[in-house]
Amino acid sequence: MSAGSQARDDGFGVALAAPLALGSLLNPINSSMIATTLSPIGRAFGVGVSESVLLVAALYVTSAVAQPTMGKLADRWGARRVFLLGLVIVLFGGIAGGVAPSLPRCSSG
């Protein structure tokens, strides 16, 4: 069997590449969804642009804190458990956002 025809078995197959590719697309998709819905969200909650823009800031701050934290937890507890934990957190966050009565208002002093 020649070296070129041997199967590569170093763990970098589709099973690794597909989740990485899909995961790296989530932040731009989330950002696009929030950016295109800022105005309707603001109108629905009766708040101005400055209050609804806080949703974008909250997304980025949360991502900046949660992503390395979840990576560290995955090293300790295993990627599957942490992935499932993340799904549960997103589920509860979606439910909380869906039943939220209002957005917090910014005080201007």
LUMTORLO-954472 format. One record per atom (N, C-alpha, C): residue in three letters; x, y, z. Coordinates in Angstrom, 3 decimals. Layout:
   residuo         px         py         pz
       ALA          X          Y          Z
...
END
This chain:
   residuo         px         py         pz
       MET      0.844     -1.168      0.000
       MET      0.000      0.000      0.000
       MET      0.890      1.232      0.000
       SER      0.631      2.162     -0.899
       SER      1.464      3.356     -0.978
       SER      1.057      4.362      0.084
       ALA      1.972      5.284      0.369
       ALA      1.720      6.291      1.398
       ALA      0.547      7.187      1.019
       GLY      0.353      7.444     -0.265
       GLY     -0.734      8.313     -0.713
       GLY     -2.101      7.671     -0.577
       SER     -2.165      6.340     -0.584
       SER     -3.458      5.672     -0.522
       SER     -3.857      5.290      0.903
       GLN     -2.989      5.527      1.869
       GLN     -3.322      5.203      3.248
       GLN     -4.315      6.224      3.798
       ALA     -5.269      5.738      4.578
       ALA     -6.265      6.621      5.180
       ALA     -5.614      7.445      6.278
       ARG     -5.947      8.695      6.297
       ARG     -5.423      9.595      7.323
       ARG     -6.292      9.457      8.572
       ASP     -5.684      9.112      9.676
       ASP     -6.440      8.886     10.908
       ASP     -5.828      9.700     12.043
       ASP     -5.813     11.023     11.865
       ASP     -5.257     11.878     12.911
       ASP     -6.331     12.652     13.665
       GLY     -7.616     12.301     13.449
       GLY     -8.698     12.945     14.176
       GLY     -9.224     14.207     13.533
       PHE     -8.689     14.617     12.391
       PHE     -9.116     15.855     11.756
       PHE     -9.997     15.580     10.548
       GLY    -11.010     14.757     10.728
       GLY    -11.932     14.429      9.647
       GLY    -13.158     15.324      9.685
       VAL    -14.182     14.895      8.986
       VAL    -15.434     15.643      8.908
       VAL    -16.080     15.766     10.283
       ALA    -15.904     14.754     11.131
       ALA    -16.507     14.784     12.464
       ALA    -15.978     15.945     13.305
       LEU    -14.796     16.428     13.039
       LEU    -14.250     17.579     13.742
       LEU    -14.475     18.861     12.958
       ALA    -14.273     18.823     11.666
       ALA    -14.345     20.032     10.848
       ALA    -15.755     20.599     10.758
       ALA    -16.758     19.745     10.630
       ALA    -18.136     20.233     10.484
       ALA    -18.606     21.027     11.705
       PRO    -18.474     20.517     12.943
       PRO    -18.900     21.321     14.093
       PRO    -18.090     22.605     14.250
       LEU    -16.799     22.557     13.936
       LEU    -15.993     23.771     14.029
       LEU    -16.454     24.821     13.027
       ALA    -16.743     24.385     11.807
       ALA    -17.211     25.324     10.788
       ALA    -18.574     25.901     11.161
       LEU    -19.477     25.046     11.589
       LEU    -20.800     25.527     11.975
       LEU    -20.728     26.435     13.201
       GLY    -19.904     26.064     14.168
       GLY    -19.761     26.882     15.370
       GLY    -19.175     28.248     15.086
       SER    -18.246     28.321     14.149
       SER    -17.641     29.613     13.835
       SER    -18.599     30.520     13.071
       LEU    -19.657     29.965     12.512
       LEU    -20.657     30.773     11.826
       LEU    -21.708     31.339     12.770
       LEU    -21.809     30.830     13.975
       LEU    -22.882     31.254     14.869
       LEU    -22.784     32.716     15.301
       ASN    -21.611     33.209     15.622
       ASN    -21.506     34.608     16.044
       ASN    -21.916     35.584     14.946
       PRO    -21.438     35.428     13.701
       PRO    -21.919     36.341     12.659
       PRO    -23.416     36.219     12.405
       ILE    -23.954     35.005     12.492
       ILE    -25.396     34.829     12.296
       ILE    -26.159     35.512     13.424
       ASN    -25.734     35.305     14.666
       ASN    -26.388     35.968     15.792
       ASN    -26.309     37.482     15.665
       SER    -25.144     37.983     15.295
       SER    -24.976     39.430     15.144
       SER    -25.891     39.973     14.053
       SER    -25.986     39.251     12.942
       SER    -26.854     39.685     11.846
       SER    -28.321     39.673     12.262
       MET    -28.721     38.635     12.974
       MET    -30.121     38.561     13.411
       MET    -30.450     39.701     14.359
       ILE    -29.569     39.973     15.294
       ILE    -29.837     41.048     16.244
       ILE    -29.806     42.404     15.540
       ALA    -28.836     42.617     14.656
       ALA    -28.723     43.909     13.974
       ALA    -29.952     44.206     13.123
       THR    -30.493     43.202     12.458
       THR    -31.652     43.445     11.602
       THR    -32.952     43.563     12.381
       THR    -32.961     43.120     13.623
       THR    -34.187     43.192     14.410
       THR    -34.146     44.235     15.517
       LEU    -33.079     45.026     15.595
       LEU    -32.989     46.024     16.665
       LEU    -34.157     47.002     16.637
       SER    -34.475     47.508     15.473
       SER    -35.557     48.479     15.370
       SER    -36.910     47.884     15.756
       PRO    -37.285     46.713     15.202
       PRO    -38.560     46.118     15.626
       PRO    -38.590     45.740     17.111
       ILE    -37.462     45.285     17.646
       ILE    -37.415     44.955     19.081
       ILE    -37.632     46.214     19.903
       GLY    -36.959     47.297     19.529
       GLY    -37.135     48.563     20.235
       GLY    -38.576     49.045     20.190
       ARG    -39.200     48.976     19.012
       ARG    -40.602     49.402     18.887
       ARG    -41.522     48.519     19.728
       ALA    -41.277     47.204     19.709
       ALA    -42.128     46.282     20.459
       ALA    -42.070     46.546     21.960
       PHE    -40.898     46.949     22.441
       PHE    -40.744     47.210     23.868
       PHE    -40.881     48.682     24.219
       GLY    -41.083     49.522     23.209
       GLY    -41.263     50.949     23.471
       GLY    -40.004     51.634     23.964
       VAL    -38.850     51.247     23.450
       VAL    -37.585     51.867     23.851
       VAL    -36.889     52.426     22.625
       GLY    -35.939     53.304     22.857
       GLY    -35.194     53.922     21.773
       GLY    -34.021     53.072     21.312
       VAL    -33.298     53.627     20.357
       VAL    -32.159     52.924     19.772
       VAL    -31.078     52.668     20.817
       SER    -30.833     53.635     21.688
       SER    -29.750     53.468     22.666
       SER    -30.002     52.286     23.593
       GLU    -31.258     52.039     23.933
       GLU    -31.561     50.900     24.797
       GLU    -31.478     49.585     24.025
       SER    -31.978     49.573     22.795
       SER    -31.958     48.317     22.043
       SER    -30.552     47.948     21.572
       VAL    -29.666     48.936     21.413
       VAL    -28.275     48.642     21.037
       VAL    -27.560     47.897     22.161
       LEU    -28.044     48.038     23.367
       LEU    -27.445     47.312     24.489
       LEU    -27.535     45.798     24.293
       LEU    -28.492     45.335     23.479
       LEU    -28.585     43.903     23.197
       LEU    -27.333     43.402     22.489
       VAL    -26.806     44.200     21.561
       VAL    -25.586     43.815     20.843
       VAL    -24.402     43.788     21.799
       ALA    -24.306     44.806     22.638
       ALA    -23.218     44.849     23.617
       ALA    -23.304     43.655     24.565
       ALA    -24.516     43.330     25.001
       ALA    -24.689     42.185     25.898
       ALA    -24.287     40.881     25.208
       LEU    -24.620     40.746     23.927
       LEU    -24.228     39.549     23.178
       LEU    -22.717     39.395     23.141
       TYR    -22.006     40.472     22.815
       TYR    -20.551     40.381     22.689
       TYR    -19.856     40.192     24.035
       VAL    -20.324     40.858     25.059
       VAL    -19.714     40.685     26.384
       VAL    -19.947     39.252     26.871
       THR    -21.170     38.777     26.703
       THR    -21.483     37.406     27.113
       THR    -20.638     36.401     26.348
       SER    -20.497     36.601     25.042
       SER    -19.673     35.692     24.233
       SER    -18.215     35.731     24.662
       ALA    -17.708     36.932     24.929
       ALA    -16.303     37.076     25.323
       ALA    -16.015     36.374     26.645
       VAL    -16.988     36.330     27.534
       VAL    -16.800     35.678     28.824
       VAL    -17.112     34.182     28.736
       ALA    -18.197     33.838     28.052
       ALA    -18.669     32.452     28.055
       ALA    -17.810     31.516     27.208
       GLN    -17.317     31.970     26.080
       GLN    -16.581     31.060     25.209
       GLN    -15.317     30.497     25.861
       PRO    -14.438     31.320     26.428
       PRO    -13.277     30.710     27.093
       PRO    -13.661     29.919     28.341
       THR    -14.713     30.358     29.024
       THR    -15.157     29.628     30.208
       THR    -15.653     28.239     29.829
       MET    -16.462     28.169     28.782
       MET    -16.965     26.870     28.341
       MET    -15.823     25.986     27.825
       GLY    -14.812     26.585     27.211
       GLY    -13.651     25.811     26.773
       GLY    -12.920     25.190     27.946
       LYS    -12.745     25.972     29.012
       LYS    -12.082     25.452     30.210
       LYS    -12.913     24.338     30.852
       LEU    -14.232     24.554     30.902
       LEU    -15.105     23.517     31.454
       LEU    -15.086     22.258     30.594
       ALA    -14.984     22.416     29.276
       ALA    -14.917     21.254     28.386
       ALA    -13.648     20.447     28.632
       ASP    -12.561     21.129     28.958
       ASP    -11.324     20.419     29.284
       ASP    -11.488     19.593     30.556
       ARG    -12.274     20.095     31.500
       ARG    -12.463     19.391     32.767
       ARG    -13.539     18.323     32.707
       TRP    -14.713     18.676     32.149
       TRP    -15.868     17.784     32.219
       TRP    -16.137     17.013     30.944
       GLY    -15.509     17.418     29.852
       GLY    -15.759     16.771     28.570
       GLY    -16.628     17.656     27.677
       ALA    -16.320     17.617     26.404
       ALA    -16.989     18.507     25.455
       ALA    -18.486     18.221     25.340
       ARG    -18.864     16.968     25.367
       ARG    -20.287     16.628     25.206
       ARG    -21.123     17.188     26.347
       ARG    -20.664     17.038     27.576
       ARG    -21.410     17.554     28.727
       ARG    -21.530     19.073     28.666
       VAL    -20.445     19.732     28.328
       VAL    -20.465     21.191     28.267
       VAL    -21.334     21.671     27.110
       PHE    -21.312     20.960     25.992
       PHE    -22.174     21.303     24.870
       PHE    -23.639     21.207     25.282
       LEU    -23.997     20.133     25.966
       LEU    -25.377     19.977     26.437
       LEU    -25.736     21.049     27.453
       LEU    -24.798     21.389     28.329
       LEU    -25.025     22.482     29.273
       LEU    -25.284     23.791     28.519
       GLY    -24.499     24.042     27.495
       GLY    -24.694     25.243     26.682
       GLY    -26.053     25.266     26.016
       LEU    -26.507     24.117     25.516
       LEU    -27.835     24.044     24.915
       LEU    -28.922     24.378     25.922
       VAL    -28.780     23.875     27.137
       VAL    -29.766     24.148     28.181
       VAL    -29.765     25.644     28.532
       ILE    -28.581     26.240     28.627
       ILE    -28.486     27.669     28.933
       ILE    -29.137     28.499     27.832
       VAL    -28.883     28.142     26.573
       VAL    -29.492     28.865     25.450
       VAL    -31.010     28.672     25.458
       LEU    -31.477     27.469     25.775
       LEU    -32.911     27.218     25.855
       LEU    -33.570     28.127     26.889
       PHE    -32.991     28.175     28.094
       PHE    -33.567     29.023     29.132
       PHE    -33.454     30.508     28.788
       GLY    -32.356     30.893     28.147
       GLY    -32.215     32.280     27.711
       GLY    -33.256     32.659     26.676
       GLY    -33.536     31.747     25.747
       GLY    -34.564     31.996     24.741
       GLY    -35.945     32.109     25.355
       ILE    -36.223     31.247     26.313
       ILE    -37.519     31.318     27.002
       ILE    -37.631     32.623     27.775
       ALA    -36.565     32.998     28.488
       ALA    -36.587     34.249     29.259
       ALA    -36.780     35.452     28.339
       GLY    -36.113     35.461     27.197
       GLY    -36.284     36.559     26.250
       GLY    -37.675     36.589     25.655
       GLY    -38.248     35.418     25.442
       GLY    -39.586     35.349     24.861
       GLY    -40.682     35.826     25.795
       VAL    -40.475     35.675     27.083
       VAL    -41.503     36.095     28.042
       VAL    -41.151     37.407     28.748
       ALA    -40.071     38.043     28.340
       ALA    -39.654     39.294     28.984
       ALA    -40.713     40.379     28.787
       PRO    -41.110     41.035     29.862
       PRO    -42.133     42.078     29.729
       PRO    -41.590     43.393     29.167
       SER    -40.274     43.625     29.317
       SER    -39.723     44.891     28.854
       SER    -38.203     44.794     28.779
       LEU    -37.613     45.807     28.169
       LEU    -36.154     45.971     28.191
       LEU    -35.837     46.987     29.284
       PRO    -34.709     46.833     29.970
       PRO    -34.348     47.846     30.959
       PRO    -34.075     49.177     30.253
       ARG    -34.501     50.242     30.866
       ARG    -34.296     51.571     30.275
       ARG    -32.993     52.167     30.778
       CYS    -32.305     52.883     29.886
       CYS    -31.089     53.593     30.256
       CYS    -31.476     54.885     30.947
       SER    -30.829     55.161     32.051
       SER    -31.096     56.441     32.711
       SER    -30.080     57.452     32.205
       SER    -30.553     58.633     31.887
       SER    -29.659     59.663     31.346
       SER    -29.229     60.653     32.398
       GLY    -29.234     60.215     33.626
       GLY    -28.659     61.052     34.665
       GLY    -29.630     61.615     35.522
END
